Amino acid sequence: MAIIINLDVQMAKNKISLTELAQKVDISLTNLSLLKTGKVKGIRFDTLEALCRILKCKPGDILDITDAE
């Protein structure tokens, strides 16, 4: 199974740029970019919570799972 990151979808729905989101969540642009592209091994719950708060969504709107490996 593989985890899918749908951060770009939520960003588009909220019309927010990567730079603006990084500033609001207080995370580096590099780390947020890596998260958006799925090149991270994990995410802290407080970061996920901040993303959900800013994007007005639930964790399941950002993270998904697929059967593909």
C-alpha positions in Angstrom: 0.0 0.0 0.0 1.1 3.6 -0.6 0.1 6.8 1.0 -1.1 9.6 -1.4 -0.6 13.2 -0.5 -3.5 15.4 -1.8 -2.1 18.7 -0.5 -2.1 20.3 -3.9 -5.9 19.6 -4.2 -6.7 21.3 -0.9 -4.4 24.2 -1.7 -6.2 24.7 -5.0 -9.6 24.6 -3.3 -8.5 27.3 -0.9 -6.6 29.3 -3.5 -3.5 29.4 -1.5 0.1 29.3 -2.7 2.8 27.1 -1.4 4.7 30.1 0.0 1.7 31.5 1.7 0.8 28.2 3.3 4.4 27.6 4.5 4.3 31.0 6.2 0.9 30.4 7.8 1.9 26.9 9.0 5.4 28.1 10.0 7.2 25.4 8.1 10.0 25.8 5.6 9.1 26.1 2.0 11.4 23.2 1.2 9.8 20.9 3.7 6.3 21.8 2.6 7.3 21.3 -1.0 8.7 17.8 -0.2 5.5 17.0 1.6 3.4 18.2 -1.3 5.3 16.0 -3.7 5.1 13.0 -1.4 8.9 12.8 -0.8 8.7 12.6 3.0 8.6 9.5 5.2 6.4 11.1 7.9 4.5 14.1 9.1 4.2 15.4 12.7 0.6 15.6 14.0 1.0 19.2 14.9 2.0 20.0 11.4 -0.9 18.0 10.0 -3.3 19.8 12.4 -2.0 23.2 11.3 -2.4 22.3 7.7 -6.0 21.2 8.3 -6.8 24.3 10.3 -5.5 26.6 7.6 -7.0 24.6 4.7 -10.3 24.0 6.6 -10.2 20.3 5.9 -9.7 17.0 7.7 -6.6 14.8 7.7 -8.3 12.4 5.3 -8.7 15.2 2.8 -4.9 15.5 2.7 -3.8 11.9 3.1 -5.2 8.9 1.2 -4.1 5.3 0.7 -3.9 3.2 -2.4 -3.3 -0.5 -3.0 -0.5 0.2 -5.5 3.0 -0.3 -4.3 
